[in-house]
Amino acid sequence: MVDGTIGSEDANHKPDWMVSKIPFYYGWLMLPVVMVILVATSPGQTFGVSVFNPYIRQVLNLSHSEISGAYMLGTLLASLPMIYVGALMDKYGLRRTLTGVVILFGCACVGMSQASGLVTVFFSFLFLRMLGQGSMELLAHNALAMWFHSRLGFAAGLVSVCGGLIMGLIPTFNLWLIQAVDWRWAYAILGLIVWGALLPLLAIFFRNRPEDVGQVVDGLSVVKRTTLTPSVETGDRSFRLSEAIKTRAYWIMAVSVALPAMIITGIHFHSVQIFLDCGLTEADAAAMFTISAVSFAIFMFSGGVLADRLPLNVLLSFATAGLSCAILTLLHVSTVEMSQVFAGVMGVGQGLLSAVGATLWVRYYGRTHLGKIRGSLATVGVAASSTGPFLMGAGHDYFGGYHEVLWVFAALTIPMVFVGLFATPPNPKNLQEEDE
């Protein structure tokens, strides 16, 4: 057997026509494919939706509480099918599942362009969040975990550098598109872009996992892969979801997923109004996303490299500290310069959190049931993200600003800096003893 390829005597499949044309490990070609998929989730992500909010509110005559309430309820309901999406991935494979999700997501973007009131806005948010922020993001991250293991942190970091920088330009692009063709046409065009970009990629380049095309995870021989395997791994033991939820790390990570999802989504959703309240402009809010994306890309890549070398629980603690500092910084934003500092610090926290999330699940719990395990956490994350925008919207309507809610967010995140240290790797032997 040569590096990255299983010998013909071990293969029970026909050679793949695309893989046979690539002179290197096919996982490296999967990286840009995954990056494009993640970028294409933007119409369903809060940073993509946020610049549309003032225009939707104005045209449809909605209050802050109404639009954030529709977003909350739509996102909350959107979280429920995530375990099912993960199960579909485990059963039918990533490629088929992603293709179906992409087709439906494009339809959801077109549907949003036809929203005519609070009810239709709610249903639009429901499907945009379920299919984009939930399903597509979940499946894209799982695709990386199928192709990389020991090098997963580095691979996820590479994806984040390019993808994060492009995502940082999305709010500015959306704002330009809205001003050029109106918000309704803008959302319809985004749906067409999603179809045009992703469906050919899935049809031609996407592959489910290396074993299907005669290769080995990480592109290494078995001997080399064993040599590079991090000490935090649980070996070849794959946890079932019922086993994973019995471990301490699962629940600490569940909280570490829920809090940032709630807080970052709330801040992003109301970013334009936050900046207007501080005496800044819509353009300043859009620029904040760009700065945050650059910082995110840098620290996601750095965090990915560190995730291959440092204990993930320590990295998780640093990530939560970054998020806490970002909230405290936002409370004191009054100038463009301070808003830029906030954006940079927010990117640090997000980048490190993403690096931990991209690597921890497959290393702690294995690949066999990865879809269901990460699907369950996607449910937690998407559900939590539904509450942030509503709490901040209601706080603005009640208090006339966001500071009171932001102080509550800070009080919730600071203790997690210390709790995260206890998210150590689970011991498979303990579960085996329970089964006996």
N, C-alpha and C positions, 0 to 999 in steps of 0.2 A: 504494500500500500504506500502511495506517495502522499506527501502533505496535502491535506484537504480533500482527497479523493479516495473513495472506497474502491478496492480492486474489483475487477469484473467477476471474480469468483464469489464475492460477497454481495453482489448487486442482483436484485431480483426485479429490475425495471429496465426499460429501454433508455438509452442515452437521451438527454434533453437537448433539443436542437439549439436553444439559446445558450445554455450553460456550456455546451461544447465549443462555442465560439469565443468564450471568455478565457484568456490565458492565466487568470488568477482566481482566487476564491470568490465565489459568486456573492457571498455576503457583503463584500465591499460595493457591489453594484446595487444591492438592496438598500444601502444607506441613502442615496439620493432619492430613491423611490419612496422610502418612508418619510423623508424630509418633505417631499411634495405633498404627500397625504396629510401630514401634520399642518402644513401651511394652508391646505385647502379646507381645514376645519374652521378657518377664521370667520366665515359668516355665521357660525353657531357659537363662537367664543365671545365672551363678554367684551374683550377689547375690540372686536369687530362690530358688535351690536351697539356699543356705547355712543359712537358718533351719530348713529341713526336716531337715538332716543329723543333729542330735542325736536327733531322734525316730525317724528311720529306723534309725540305729545301735542305739538302745535296743530297739526292737520286733523288729528282725531279728537282734540280737545280733552286730553287726559291729564290727571294730576300726577305728581311724583308718586304718591301712594298707589294710585291705580296701575300705572305702568310697571312699577316695581313689584306690586302684588301679583300682576299677571305673570311677570318674569319668575317670581318665587314659586307660584303654583305650577306653572309650566315646567320649570326646572325640577321641582320636587317629583312630579309625576314622571318626568323623563328619566329619573334615576332608577325607577323600579325595574325596567327590563334589562339592566346591565348584566346581571347574573345570567339571564337567558341568552344574551348576546355572546357572553363568554362560553356558554355551553354549546352554542351553535358553532363557534370557532373550534372548540375541541372535537366536535362531531363531523363537521363538513369542511374544515380547513379555513385558513385566513382568506384565501383568494376568493372563494365563492361568497363568503360572508361579507367581505368588504365590497364586492361588486354590487350586491343587493343594497347595502347601506348607502353607497355613493349615489346610486340611481335615485333612491328615495330622498337623500339629502338635497340633491339638485331640485327635486320637486318641491321640497320644503322652502327653498330659497325663492322659487317662483311664487309659491303660495303666499309668502310674506309680502310680496309686492302687491297682493290683492286685498290685504287687510283693510277692513272698513270700520272697525269698532273694537271695543275692549275684548269681546269674546273671540273675534278672529285674531286679534293680536295674541291672546293667550294661547290659542291652538298653534299659531305660528311659532311662538317661543317654545312650546312643548316639543314640536318636531325638530326645530333647529337645534335645541339642546340635546335631545335624545340621540339624534343621528350624527351631529357634528361634534360637539363638545364631549359627548358620552361615547358613542359607539366607535366612531372613526378614530378618535384619539386612543381609546383602549386597544383597538386592533392594531394600530400602528406601533404602539409601544410593545405589544406582544410579539409583533413581527421581528423586532430587533432582538428580543429575548430568545427567539427560535434560532437565530443565526449566530448569536454571540453569547459567550458565557464568561470565560476568563477575561475577555477583551470587551465586555459589555459596557463598562463605564466609559472606556475610550471611544467606542463606537457611538454611544448615545451622546457623548460630548461633541463629536464631529457633526452629527445631525443637528445638534442645537446651535452650533456656530452659524451655519448658513441659514437654517430654518428660523432661528430666533431673530437674526438680522432682517430677514424678509418680513417676518411677522410684525416687526417694529414699524415697518413702512405701511402696513395695512390700514391703520386708522387714517393716516394722511391720504392714502389712495382712496379710501372710502369717502372721505370728506370731499375730495376733488370730484369723485364720480357723482356724488349727491348734488353738488353745485352745478355739475355739467348737464345731468339728465334727470334730476329729481330723484328722491329716495326710492320711489316705487320701481322705476326702471333700473336703478342701481342694484337693488336686490335681485331682480330678474337676471341682470347681466352676470352677477356673481354666481348664480346657479348654473348658467351656461358655461362659465369659466371652469367651475368644478367638474362638470361632465367632460368638457373638452380636454382638461388636463389629466384627469384620473383614469377614465375608462380605457384609453389606449395604453397607459402604463400598466394597468392591471391585466389587460389582455396579452400584452407582449412580454413584459419584463418581470412581473411579480411571480415569485415562487414561495410556497408555504414554508419549507424548512430544508436544510441541507441534505438530510437523509433521503429525501424524495428524488434528489438529483445526483446521488452517489457521492456526496461530500460529507465532511465531518464538521461539527460545530467549531467555530473559530478558524476553520481552514487549517487545522493542525492534525497531525497524526495522533493516535491515542496516547502514545508515550509523551509527546510534547505537551498535549493538553493536560495530562496528569501533572506534569512538572509545573505548569503555570497556574494551576487551579488555586485560588485564594484560600487561605486557611479558614475563612468564615463559612465556606460551603458546607452543606449537609451531605455531601457525597452524592451517590446516585439515588438516594432515597427521595421520592417525591411524595409530598404531603397531599392528602385529600383535603377538601375545604372543611369537612367536619373535624379533621385533625388540626388544621391550621388555626381554627378559631379557639382551640384549647391552649394556644401558646401566648405568652405575655407580649412578644414582639408584635403579633398581629393587632392587638388592641391598642398598643401604643402608636403603631403606625396608622391605625384607623383614626385616632384623634389627630395625629400629625397630618393626615390627609384632609380631615374635615375642617379644622380651624383655618388653614391657609385658603382652602376652597371658599369658605364663607367670607373671609376678610378680603382677599384679593379680588374676588368677584364683586363684592360690594363696592370696593374702591373704584374698580375699573368701570362698573356700570354707571356710577355717578360721577365719573372723573370730570366731565365737562362742567357740571354744576359745581363741583368742589372748586375747580379752578376759577370759575366765574365769581363764586363767593369770596375768593381770596383776591379779587381784583385782577385776575389774569384772563386770558382769552381762550377761545376754542383751539386756536393754533398752538397755544402753549400746552394745552391738554394733549393734543395729537403728538406734539414733540416729546412729551413725557413718555409716551409709549415707545418711541424710537430709542430714547436714551435707556429706558428700562430694558428694552430688547437687547441692546448692545451689551449692557452689564450682565443680563441673563445669559447671553451666549458665552461670554467670557467665563463666567463662574459655573455654568453648566459643564463646559468643557474641562475647566480646572477641577470641578467636583467629580466629573467622570473619571479623570485620571487618578484623583485621590481615592475614589471608590474602589479602584483596583489595588490600592495599597494600604488604606487605613480602615479601621473598624467602622462599619456603617452607622452604628449607634452614636459614635463620636461626631461623625459628619452630620448626622441628623440634628444633634444639639447645636452645632454651629449654624446650621440652616435656620432653625427656629429663632436663634438669637438675631440673625439678620432680619427676619420678618418683624420681630419685636422692635428693633431699632428703626425700621422703615415706618411703622405706625407712629412712633414717637416723633419722628422727623416730620411726618405729614401734619401733625398737630401744630407745628410751628411754621408752616409754609406761608409766606407772605410776599415773596419776591420770586422772580423767574429763577434766580440762582438757587434758592432753597428748594424750589420744585425740582430742579435738576439733581440736587443732592438726594432728595427723596426718591426720585426715579432710579438713580444709581444704586442706592441701598436696597430698594425693593427688588431690583434685578439680582443682587447678591443672594438674598434670601430665596427667591424663586429658583435661581439656578442651582443652588446647592440642594434644595428640596427635590428638584426634578432629577438630579443626579442620584440621590438616594432612592427615589421611587423607581427609577429605571433599572436599578441593579438589585435592590434588596429582595424583591419577591422571588425571582428565579433562583437566587443564590440561597435563600433561606428555605424555600419550599419546593424547588424543582420545577420541571417543565411539563410533566404529564397532565396536571390539573391546573395549569397556569391560567387558562381562560376563566374558569369558575372563581378561582381565588382573586385574581385581579378584577374580575367582574363584580365580585361582592364589594371590593373596596371602591370601585368606580361608582357603585350605587351610593356608598357613603359620601364620596366626594361630590357627586352631582347633587345629591339631596342637600348637603351642607351648603353648596354654592347657591342654592335657592333662597336661603335665609338672609344672606348678607345684603343683597340689594334691597329687600323689603325692610329690614331693620334700619338701614341708612335712609331710605326714602321716607319711612314713617317718622324717623328721628328728625329729618329736615322739616317735615310738615308740622311736627309738634314743637320742636325746640327752635326752629328757624336756622338750623345748621347741623353739622355732622360731628362736632367735637365730642359730645356726650357718648355717642355710640363708639367712636374711635377709642376713647378711654376704656370702655368695656372690652373692646378687642385687645387692647394692650394688656389688660389685667388677665385675660385668658391665655395669651401666648407666653408670657414671661415664665410661668411655672413649667411649661413644656420644655424649656431650655434644659432643665435638670431631669425631668421625667424621661426625655429622649435617650439619656445615657443607659437606661435599663432595657432598651430594645436590642438585646443581645440575640445571637443566633439560637434558634430552638434546637434541642437535642432529640434526634429521632429515636434514641434508645428509650427515652422516657415513654414515648407513645407505644413502642413495641412492648414494653413491660406492662402497660395498661391493657393492651390487646390480649396478652397472655393471661 
